[in-house]
């Protein structure tokens, strides 16, 4: 397998400094943010690269001799957001990321399916968690019509540029489980839109990433290694859909998600948490996760995403890398 890092956690460093961290962790790839929720911090010459071979070659030269290559581009966001200031911007970021991938010799762009509003004129997305009533199905019909038109067009655009778009199965998106993946493919006939298999968001939904990987098979184009710990005592009281988030004020450090939307503070007594690889599931589990991915593509890009707030960026990456490399070694020994 090809093991790397999703680079958001290293945005406080220059690109050469980030590459050094990845190399020292024993990994060989860096997945680079190119828009959406997060800016293209490590691609400051984005526009120039699209227009100039010299700028492209200068950027690629940063990787030469480091032992680390580009392991996909990431434009996670909400390209279907009903607020055009967010939705149109994130959709354009996906298109630009596809163009950038082609220029850089890359074939994978990661993003999310997006989530529209619930009806014409809506200004906020509407996530239907449980469609037990007919009104909820009306909302879903409306949303799927929007999504199908968008992703049908994006699939053609990606195919024209030799790039595959991998959708993270992330809650608060229209496509967040295996059934939704099949529905999107059926509605669009897509050949260049598939899945980024991020185990973490399946864990907290009580899904099995190994089973889902084998079920989706060749629809999986890319993968992320991120762990989750279920806090049983809190989960038994609040469930995994607990909404005890706190709104951060403008004078607090917070992350803009586009337009006037910001990330909230995580619940203090959370039902579950993102943790470093190995703190939720052991090496044996991650070995089987890699095995399932290997069955799909032995050269699958598998990038660590570090969001364990109890650990620093480098500390967390090093710990996660040790687990992922041990799992890869165990897989290799068993083949």
N, C-alpha and C positions, 0 to 999 in steps of 0.2 A: 504494500500500500504506500501511498505518498502522503506523508504526515507533515502538517504545517500548522499555522496559527492564523486565526482571524484577527486582523491588525487593529481593531478599534481600541483595545486596551493599551496600545502603544502609541496613541496619538500625541502623547506628551513628549515624544522623542522624534528626532528627524528620521527620515527613511533609512539612511545608513546606520543609525543607532538602533533602529528597530530590527534591521536585518542581523545585526550583531547579536541581539537578544535571542532571536529565533535560532541562529546557528549555534549559539552556546547551549541552547536547550536540546540540541541534538535533532532538530527538525529541519526540513528542507524547503518549506514553502511559506509564503505570506499572501493571504487573501486581503485585497486592498479595498477600502471604502471608496466609492465613486459617486456618492450622492444618496438621496433619500433622506432618512432620518439623520444621517451623519454626513458631514462634508468630506470632500476628497482631500484630506489633510496631506496624505503622502503622494498626491499627484498635483503639485502646485502648477504644473505646466499643461494641464489637461487640454485647454483649447489649442495650445501650440502643437501638442502631440497629434491632435486630429488633423492639423493642417500641414505639418512640417516633418519630413523624414529625419531631418537633423535633430529636432526636438525629441522625436521618438527614440532615436538612437542614443541620445544623451541620457534619456530616462532609463532605457534598458541597460545602459552602461553602468548604472548604479549597482546593478545586481551582479555584474561580472566579477568573478573571483571570490564571491562571498559564500558560495555553496548553497545559497538560497535563491529560489526562483519565485516568480509570480504564481500563486495558486488560486487563480480566479479573482473576479471582481465582485464587489458587493454593493448593491443599491437598494437595500431593504428600506421600504417605506410603504405608503398607501397610495398607489397610483389611481385608485378608484374613489378617493376621498371626494365628497360632494362639494367641498370648498375648493374652488379652482386654484386658489393660492397655494394649496397643498397638493391636491390631486394632479393638476396639470404639471406642476413642478416635478413631482415624484415620477410621473409618467415620462416626462422628458429626460429625467435622470436615467431611467432604464434604457431609453433609446440611445442616449449619449454613451452609456456604459457599454452597450452592444457595439457601437462604433469604435469605442476605445479598445475593447477586447480584440476586435478584428485588427486594429492597428498594432496591437502589442503581441499578436500571435496567440491570443487566448481564446478558449472555446466555451468558457463558463461564466455566466453572470447570475448571481444570486439576488433574489428579491422576494417579495411576498405577493400573494394574489391580490391584496387590497380588499377594501370593504366599502361599498357605497352607503349612501343614506337609505332610509326605508321607504321613501316615496318622492315623487317629483317636488322640487323646492326645498328639500331637506338641506341642512347645513352641517350636520354631524353624522358620522357613520352610525349604523345600527346593527349590532351583532345579535342575531337570533341564536340563543343558547339552546332553547328547547321549543321546537315548533309544535306544541300540542294543540294550538288553536288555529282556526282557518286564517285569521288575520296575519299570523306569523308566516304562514305559507304564502300569502299574498306578497308579503315583504320579500321573501326569498325568491319568488318568481321574478319580481322586479329587479332584484339585485343580480340574479343569475343572467338576466337578459343584458344588463350593463357589462357584466364581467365577460360573458361570451363574446360580445362584440369587440371589447378591448383586447382580449387575449388571442382572438382569431387574427386580428391585425398585427399584434406584437409577434405572434408565431411566424407569420410571413416575413416580417421585418428581420427577425432573428435568423431565419433560414436563409434569407438573401445575403446575410453577412457571415454565415458559417458559424454561428454562435448558438449555444443552447442555454435557455433560461431556466434556472432551478428555483422553484418556489418553496420557501420555508413553510412547513405546516404549523403555522403560528396562530393560536387563538386570537380572537378579535380580527380575524380575516375570514373571508368567505370560504376559502379552501384551507381547512385545518385538520382533516383526517383522510383516510384512504378512500372512503366513499366519495368525498368531495373531489379528490384527484380524478377518479374515474369519470365523474360527472363533467368536469371541465374538459377532459380529453374528448368525451363523447359529443359535447356541445360544440367544440371548436375544430375537431379533427387535427389537433395540434401534433406536430412531430418534433418541434424544437422547444416546447415548454414541458417541463417535468418537475422533479422534486429535488429539493435539498433535504437530505435526511438528517435533521437535527434531533438527536435523541431526547434532549431535555424537555421539549414541549410535549412530547409523547408521554414521558415519565409522569409528569404531574397530572395529565389527563387519565392516568392509570391504563395507558396503552403499552404495548410491548414493542419497542423499536426493532428488535430482531424479527419478530413475526411480521411487522408492517414492512420491513425491508424485503423480506422474502415474498410477501404478497405483491408489492409494487414492482419488484424486479427491475427491468430495464427502464422503467419510468423514473428511476433515481439516477440523477446526473452528478451529484455532488453530496458531500456529507460534512456534518459538524459534530465534534465531540465535546459535549457539555453535559455535566451531571446535575442531578437533582436529588435532594434529600427531602423525603416526606416527614414532616414533624407530626408524628402520629397523634399526640395528645391534642394539639391544636386542630389538626385535620378532622379529628373525631367531633370536635365542637363546631367548627366553622365550615368544613368542607373545602375542597380545593378551588372553589369559585369565590372564596371570601373576597369582599371588596373593601377591606379596612385600610385603604390607602389614604395618605394625607396630602392635601394640596400644598405644594411648596410656594412660598411667597417670592415676589420679584427680587427681594434682597438676599435670598438664599441661593446657593449654587444649584442650578437645575439645567436640564438638557432640553433644548427646543426640539420639537418633533415636526416643525413646519407651521407656518402661519402663526396662530395664537395658541397652539397646543404645546404642552410641556409634560415631561415625565413627572410622575408623583413619587412621594416617598413610600418605600416598601412597608407593608404592615409590620408592626413591632412584634406581634405574636403570630407569626406567619404559619400557615398550614404547610407550606413547603418553601424551600429556598434553592436557588442555584448555588452549587458548590463545586469545588475543584474536582476534577476527574479522580475517582477512587473514594471520595467521601460519601457518595451515595450508592455506588455500585462498584464492585471489586474488579480486579484485573481479569478474573475468569469471565465476568459478564462482558467486559469490553472486548475480550478476545472473540467471543461469539458474535458481538456486534460487527467487528471487523470481518469475521468469517462470512457473515451474511452479505456484507458489502463486496467482499472479494468474489463471491459467487456471481454478483452482478457485473463487476468490473475490477480486475486485479490491480488496475492503475487508478482506482478511484482517489480523488483528492479528499482527504479527511483532515479538517482543520479544527484545532482546539479553539473554543470560544470561552474565554475566562470572564466570569461574572460573579465570582465568590468574593463578597465584600469583606470577608474576614482576612483576606490575604492581599498583599500588594501585587501589582501587575507582574513583575518578574518572578516573585516568590510563587505566585499561583501558577504561572505558566510552567515553571520548572517542575513543580509538583505534578501538574497534569501531564506534562511531557513524559515524566518517568513512568506513569501508569500507562499512557498510550503506547510508548515504545516497548514496554514489557508485554503488553497485549499483542503488539505486532510481532514481537519475537516468538511468543507462544504460538501464534497462528502459523508463522513460517515453519516452526519446528514440527507442527502437526500435519502439514500438507504433504 
